[in-house]
């Protein structure tokens, strides 16, 4: 039984097909849109469990589709993955950290896709800021839109993220040490 309806909005057929093929079979009903207009029409007609949105689209850009999604309370609850081969195109419009969606750089593999979807689903369950931080041309985010983390829950969530990142860093250091040891043994 199909439990998740996914919309992939991308002007590249290869990317749309790739996403469809990488998703676990049987769990997803994938619908496709080749531009922003078609994507918005489908979003208004169907109820999706996930939206995957290319940032650079013909007719209506991914940025404009994103703004439409964020402006409607029922739509902004839908997990969102924004895809782009150039992250700087996204950060020119939306400052990091990306709290309301997950970013997926192109090209991507199945593990990265699944990870981005899981992360987007987690982010969609988090309480939302009223405003979306927007980067200015000089890269500085206006303080009124930052939505500074002030509640204990947000601080705790950030501390958990820091702990997780530190654990990953420690694991990478250990792996690096093992590689260095291995190389030194081979050189002798």
C-alpha positions in Angstrom: 0.0 0.0 0.0 1.3 3.4 -1.0 1.6 5.6 2.1 3.5 8.6 0.9 2.7 10.9 -2.0 5.8 12.7 -3.2 6.0 15.6 -5.6 9.3 16.1 -7.5 9.5 19.5 -9.2 12.5 19.6 -11.5 13.0 20.7 -15.1 15.4 17.9 -15.7 13.8 14.5 -16.6 16.9 12.6 -15.4 16.6 14.1 -11.9 12.9 13.3 -11.7 13.5 9.7 -12.8 16.5 9.3 -10.6 14.5 10.4 -7.5 11.7 8.0 -8.4 14.2 5.1 -8.8 16.1 5.8 -5.6 13.0 5.8 -3.4 12.2 2.5 -1.7 9.7 0.6 -4.0 6.1 0.4 -2.8 6.2 3.1 -0.2 5.9 6.1 -2.5 3.6 7.5 -5.1 5.8 9.9 -7.1 4.3 12.7 -9.1 6.4 14.9 -11.3 6.3 18.5 -12.4 8.7 20.0 -15.0 8.4 23.7 -14.0 7.2 25.9 -11.2 3.7 26.5 -12.6 3.0 22.8 -13.0 4.4 22.2 -9.5 2.2 24.8 -7.9 -0.9 23.5 -9.7 -0.2 20.0 -8.4 0.5 21.3 -4.8 -2.9 23.0 -4.9 -4.7 19.9 -6.2 -3.1 17.1 -4.2 -2.1 16.4 -0.6 1.6 15.5 -0.5 3.8 13.9 2.2 6.9 15.4 0.7 7.9 18.0 -1.9 11.3 17.9 -3.6 11.9 21.3 -5.3 14.6 22.3 -7.7 15.6 25.9 -7.0 16.2 26.9 -10.6 13.1 26.3 -12.6 11.5 27.7 -15.8 8.2 29.8 -15.7 8.1 30.2 -11.9 11.4 29.8 -10.1 11.9 27.4 -7.2 12.4 30.5 -5.0 8.9 31.7 -5.9 7.4 28.2 -5.4 9.1 28.2 -1.9 7.6 31.5 -1.0 4.2 30.3 -2.1 4.6 27.2 0.1 5.8 29.2 3.1 3.0 31.7 2.8 0.3 29.1 3.4 0.1 27.5 6.8 -1.2 24.1 5.5 1.5 23.9 2.9 4.5 24.9 5.0 3.9 21.9 7.2 4.8 19.6 4.3 8.4 18.3 4.5 10.5 20.1 1.8 13.8 19.2 0.2 15.3 22.0 -2.0 17.7 20.7 -4.6 20.4 22.6 -6.5 23.7 22.1 -8.1 24.8 25.5 -6.8 24.1 26.0 -3.1 25.1 29.7 -3.4 22.0 30.2 -5.6 19.9 29.2 -2.6 21.9 31.0 0.1 21.5 34.3 -1.9 17.8 34.1 -1.2 17.6 32.1 2.0 20.2 32.4 4.8 21.5 29.3 6.6 20.8 27.5 8.7 17.9 26.1 6.7 15.4 25.5 9.4 12.2 25.0 7.3 13.6 22.6 4.7 16.5 20.4 3.9 19.1 21.2 1.2 20.2 18.5 -1.2 23.1 19.3 -3.5 23.2 17.9 -7.0 24.4 15.4 -8.0 23.4 13.1 -5.2 23.3 9.4 -4.4 20.6 7.3 -2.8 22.0 7.6 0.7 22.1 11.4 0.4 18.5 11.5 -0.9 17.2 9.3 1.9 19.1 11.4 4.5 17.7 14.6 3.1 14.2 13.3 3.2 14.5 12.1 6.8 16.0 15.4 7.8 13.2 17.3 6.0 10.6 15.2 7.8 12.2 16.0 11.1 12.4 19.7 10.3 8.7 19.8 9.3 7.7 18.6 12.8 9.6 21.4 14.5 7.8 24.6 15.5 8.1 27.2 12.8 9.3 30.7 12.9 6.8 33.2 11.6 9.3 34.8 9.2 11.8 33.0 6.9 15.3 34.4 7.3 16.4 36.0 4.0 20.0 36.8 3.1 20.7 40.4 2.0 23.0 41.1 -0.9 25.9 41.6 1.5 25.2 38.2 3.1 24.0 39.7 6.5 20.7 38.5 7.7 18.5 41.2 9.1 18.2 40.7 12.9 14.4 41.1 12.8 14.1 38.0 10.7 16.6 35.8 12.5 14.3 34.3 15.0 16.9 33.9 17.7 16.6 30.6 19.6 15.3 31.7 23.0 13.3 28.8 24.4 14.8 26.0 26.3 13.6 23.4 23.8 15.3 25.1 20.9 18.5 25.5 22.9 18.3 21.8 23.9 17.8 20.8 20.3 20.9 22.8 19.2 22.9 21.3 22.0 21.8 17.8 20.8 22.9 18.7 17.3 26.3 19.9 18.6 26.8 16.7 20.5 25.9 14.6 17.4 28.3 16.6 15.2 31.0 16.2 17.8 30.5 12.5 17.9 30.7 12.4 14.0 33.9 14.5 14.2 35.4 12.2 16.8 34.5 9.2 14.6 36.1 10.8 11.5 39.3 11.6 13.5 39.5 8.0 14.6 39.1 6.8 11.0 41.7 9.3 9.8 44.2 8.0 12.5 43.6 4.5 11.3 44.2 5.5 7.6 47.4 7.3 8.6 48.6 4.3 10.6 47.8 2.0 7.7 49.7 4.3 5.2 52.7 4.4 7.6 52.8 0.6 7.8 52.7 0.3 4.0 55.5 2.9 3.5 57.9 0.9 5.8 
